[in-house]
Amino acid sequence: MRRKTRIPPSPLPQRAGVDPVRVRLPVEGAWATVREHLVERLSGAGAGVVDRMFDAGQIVGADGRAVVPDAAFVPGMFVWFHRELPDEVRVPFRLEVVHRDEHIVVVDKPHFLATTPRGSHITETALARLRRELGLPTLSAAHRLDRLTAGLVLFTVRPEERGAYQALFRDRRVRKEYEAVAPYDPALTLPRTVRSRIVKERGVLAAYEVEGEPNAVSRVELVEHRESGADGLGRYRLVPATGQTHQLRVHMNALGVPILGDPLYPVVTGPVPAGDFRRPLQLLARSLEFTDPVTGAEHRFRSGRVLQAWTSYDGWAAGQ
């Protein structure tokens, strides 16, 4: 049985609520030095970036000491460094704390704020903000919401407990309800359960449905409808039984009632540029219910946000 490699603690502190990058050198390879491997591995960072980090002593080993450029390549060695933080447009919406105790933090995330650092969204993420604002450097996300989706997100306080909370989502022991605003179609029979197989390819913005065994299941209900907008609007309750990427957005589009403000379904017009806060996607993670795996408490959290297109369609459509 292969033994699991022990990962040393990071010798570098967080910066602006963001963890340093950890790189483990491969166990096999023909590189003579650590520098040779990192120049090849991090080629996407740009010419000269790795050498500048070495020259500045920014790449360190497990002991916290700077790794010199001609340090011999050691299979399995760990090194750390801080990525250069990009200039980010601040998302001008509040991140509301719904619940906080010694084990978890539940927040009501606004539209346009990513959950965790990824791509060009690093410091302007819910995780980095919360670490800074709450003074909780060990905070981690138990699951994620799309950047464009608003609503409830669960974070864990203690690293040793994170796995227990993540398992709730993996094992589908969390009841999640979403709310959406989309066109109203009187010919669409609801409620119904939608089942399909959804594929999301790396590097492709939109997911799509294919033939095969369903891996995505969503309950779709019409809560109410009104004559507003072009053809009337509906307010929908969406209950996913699975967690495929963009699942609810794909299923609503497949029913012929794509969610308002969606830049990918039915037509790919996105991604939404940073700084464009007009016409947010009208999708909200409305509630979370679960039994706490650590304390045994029964939790039920509900978002206090409202979807603008339902309360003020004209204002939403005008991007106000």
N, C-alpha and C positions, 0 to 999 in steps of 0.2 A: 504494500500500500504506500503510495507516494505521500510524503509528509508535506503539509501545507507550510509555505514559507512565512516566517514571522516578519511582519512589517514593522520596522523601527518607528518610534514616534518622530514626528516632524521636528527638525532642529530649528525651523524658521517659524516665527509667529504669523498670524493672519495679517493681511494688509487690507484695510477698508472693508473688513468682514469677509474677505476672500482667502481661501486656503492657498498655500503655495502649491506649485505643480510638483508631483512626485513621479520620477521616472526610474523604472527598474531596468538595468541593462540585461540583454538576453543572455541565456545560459550558454548559447553557442554563437559564434561569429568570428569573422576574420579581422576585426578592427584591432589596431595596435594600441590605441589610446581612447580614453573616454571622449575626448574632443571629436575624434574621427566619427565615432558612433552618433553623437548628438548632432553634429553638422548634417549627417545623412538623415537622421530620424526627424529633425526639426527643420528640414529644408523649406517647408512652407512658411516659416517665420520671416524669411527674407535673407538676402546675402549679408553676411557679416554680423548678423544678430547674435549668433552663438559665440563668436569670438569676442564680441564686445562684452557679453556677460562674463566670459572667462576672465577677460582683462580687468573687469570691475570687481572680481571676486564674488559674483552673485550666484554661482553654482556651488552648492555645498554638499558634503557628505553627511552621513548619519551622526558624526561627531560635531557638526556645525562648522567645521573648518572649510575654507574655500578649496575647491578641487582645482589643481593647476592644469593648464592645457595639455601638458605632456604626461599626465597621470596615466599609468598603464590601465588598459581595459581589464576589468575584473568581472567575470560572468556573475550575474545575479546581484551586482552592486546597486544600491539605491542612491540617487542624487535628488536634490530639491532646488527649486528656484522660483522666484516670483515672475509671473508673466507681466509684460508691460500693460498696464491698465489703459484701455481705450478711453478717449473722450466720449462720454455718453450724454445723451439728452435726458435730463431728469424727467421722470414720469410724475406729473404734478397732481397725483391723487393719493389720498391717505390709505395706509395699510392699517386696518382696524383689528385690534386684538380682541377676539371674542371670548377666549378662555386661556388662562395660564395657571399652571401648577408646577410642582417640582418635577413632573415627568413629561408633560406635553404643553405646547402652545398651539392654539387654533386661531387662525387669522382669516379675515374677510378681505381677500385680495381684489384690488381694482383691475379693470381692463388695462391692457398694455404693459403690465408689469410681469416679467418672467418670474417663474418660481425659483429657479436655481441658476447659477452662472453657466452660460453656454453661448458659444459663438461670440457675437458682438455685444451681448448683454451680460455684463459681469457685475459691476457694483450696483447697477440699477436693476436689482432683483429682490424678490421678497426675502430670500435667505440672507443676503448680505445686509440688507437694511435692518432686519430683525436682530442680527448679531450685533450690529452697531448700536441700535436704539435700545435694546434690552440688556446689552452687556452680557450676552450669552455666546461665547465663541464656540461652544460645543454643539450648538443648535444644528439640526439636520432635518431635511425634508423626508417625511415618510412616504410621500407620493408627489405627483406634480399635476398642475393644471397648465394648459396651453397659455402662452403669453396673452392672447386675445380674449381668453375666457376669464370672467370674474367669479369670485365666490370663495368658498371655504377650502382651506388647505391646513393639513395637520403636520406639525413639526415636533421632533423629539428633542428633549433636553439632554439626556444622558446617552453617550455613545453605546454603552453596553445594553441599552434597552431598545435601540433603534430597530434591530431585527424583529423583535416581537411585534412592534407596530407595523412594520412593513409587511409582515406575514398576514396581518388582517386584510390588507388590500390584495395580496397575492392569492390568498385563500378565499376571497370574496366574502369576507365576514363583516364588511362595512356596507351598510345600506346608504346609497347615494341617490339623491334626487336633484335633477337639474330643471331649470326653467328656461324657456326660449320664446322669442317672438318671431313669427314667420307668417307668410301669407296664409290666408284662410281659404280652404277649398271645400265647398259644401259637398262635393262628390266623394271626398276622402272619408272612408269609414274608420272611425276611431271610437274607442281605444283599440290598439292592436299591438302585437309583439312582432318586431322585425328581426329576422335572422338572416345573416349572410356571412360570406367569407370576405374579409377585408385584408388587403395587402398594402403595406407602406414601404416603398423602396427608399433606401438611403440616398440622399441627394435629390430626391423628387419631392416637390412641395405637397402635392395632393395624394391622398390615399385613394384606392379604388376597389371595387368589388369584383370578385372572380367566381367562377364555378367551383364547387367543392364543399366539403364539410364546413358548416358555419362555425366561425370563431368569434362572432360578434352578435350579441343579443340585446335588444333595447325595447322597452315598453314605452309606447307613445300615447299620450292622452291629451285631448283638447280640454282645457280648463274653461275657457270662454273665448268669444270672438266678438268683433265689432266692425262696423263699416268705417274704416279709416285707411288712409294711404290709397294706393291704386285700386286694389281689388278686395280690400278688407283684410284685417289682421287677426291672427289667432295667438292666444297665449297657451303654451303647451307645457305639460309636465313630462319630463323624460327620465326614465329609470333604467340605467344600464345594468345589465347582469354580468357584463364582461368589460374589459378595459382596453380595447384596441385604440390605436392612435386615430384621433378625429372621428371616432365611432359615431357619436350622436350627429355630427355634422354630415357625415356620409349618409346615414340612415334618413335624416330629414330631407336631404337632397333627393335620395332615391324615391321618397314618397311624393316628390313634386312640390315640396314646400321648404326650400332651402332657408336656413336661418338668416335673418336680416343682418347685413354688414359682413357676410362671410366673403373673404377675398379669394377663396379657393374653390368653393362649390356654389353654383354649378360651373362657373368660369374662373380660371386662375388669373387673377389680376394682381396678386401679392408677390412677395411678402409686403406687409404694411410697413412703410419706412418708419424708423425711429423719429419721434417728434410729430407724427401725424396722428392726432388724437380725435379725429373726426369720425363719426358714425361707427362707434364700437360694435363689435360682434355682439348680437343680442342673445348671449348664452351665459347662464349664471349657475354655478354650483350652489344650489339653494340649501341643501341640508346634508348632514353626516350623522349617522347613528351607528354605534358600535359598543361592545362590551370591552372595557379597558383590560388589556391582557396582563397588566402589571398590578393594578389596584382592584380589578373586578367591578369597578363602577360602571353603571349604564350611562352612556353619554348620548345626548342628542343636541346638536348644534344647528342653528339656522341663520342664514345670511340675512342681514338687514337691508341689503341693496335692492334697488328697483331697476328694472330694465327701461331705459329712457324711451325707446320706441313705443312702449305701451302707454306710458304716462304722457308723452309729448312727441307724437310721431313727427310732426312738422319740425320741431326743434332738432330731433335726431337726424332727420333727412337733410336739414340745412347745415349739419355739422356744428351745431351750437352747444 
